[in-house]
Amino acid sequence: MFSPWILSLQLILFPLFWRGIYTTETNPSLALTVPVTTVFKSAVLKGDSLVEKVEILKPIDLELACTWTGNPNKLPNITGYWRKDGSEITNSRLTVQLENEQYNLKRVFRITGDTLGNYSCIFSDTDEAKIDFNVAAPEMDDKKDKPIVAYVGDSVAMACKTKLPPNTWLWYRANGTEQELINATTDPLRYKISVDGNTTKLTVMNLTEEDSGVYVCSAIYNIKASVSRVEVRVITFMEPLKPFIAIVAEVIILVLLILLYERWSSQRSSHSPTENGVHAEPTHKLTREGNNGMDENTTTRQRKI
């Protein structure tokens, strides 16, 4: 007599069972997570400060260990704490005991693309001693400060290199605040991109003046992209001659000014009052009086004889 009830219960439970099999759980707390690798990095401080560089390729748990051996006071205990980008980390202060003539401080940090930065362990006595860990994605080796100069119609090659090979390389052209992705496959007559492990090279062909600008190479890592910028300046063949042309123009202008001045000086001299006879008569009189004086002296000498 229970068979109708059992059949009804089966009909109710079967859809719920079926739904449970083919429904995915969306609760993040129940979802499986990818295991994160733990990396250990230590540093020994003998003075007052030390800087260590840590390059990260993917999200990890980073255990930082600091040892300070340079405290002259050798107090039995001091205060130690941590900073992130200059700001003290909450609840990181603790008492550090002197063990084997040194102080030890360690902490584990979850490092992702958003938590990259500068981590500092601080030993606080009468003065502070610290170790800075600069945690970042691998940087480019060959950053260029000066622009690359090329001529219209030629080709220009730009290269980027990192210490550790990335997952992939991308090239962009900066357009104001935006970046335009360069696709060499769709425009093979203009661009050529080659990749060799930790090095990539972009070649731009058939240059025009519009190709001047900033080009960005991006090394894509799991943790974060590392970028480098290269400025390209495309000029015409007349561009290098502009300084020479300017110098020649200045010389020509100077010569013309000199010739004009000499001509003006000669015309002024030709119209001078001295040459028109205004002062000629007094000069002639002075000469004649001088001659008369000489004649009188000669006559006097003759009379004395």
Salt bridges, closest charged atoms under 4 A:
GLU52 OE1 - LYS41 NZ 3.75
ASP61 OD1 - ARG110 NE 2.29
GLU63 OE2 - LYS106 NZ 3.71
ASP85 OD2 - LYS84 NZ 2.61
GLU88 OE2 - ARG93 NE 2.79
GLU128 OE1 - ARG83 NH2 3.36
ASP132 OD2 - LYS130 NZ 3.63
GLU139 OE1 - LYS53 NZ 3.28
ASP211 OD1 - ARG190 NH2 2.51
GLU239 OE2 - ARG233 NH2 3.52
GLU239 OE1 - LYS242 NZ 3.15
GLU281 OE2 - LYS285 NZ 3.61
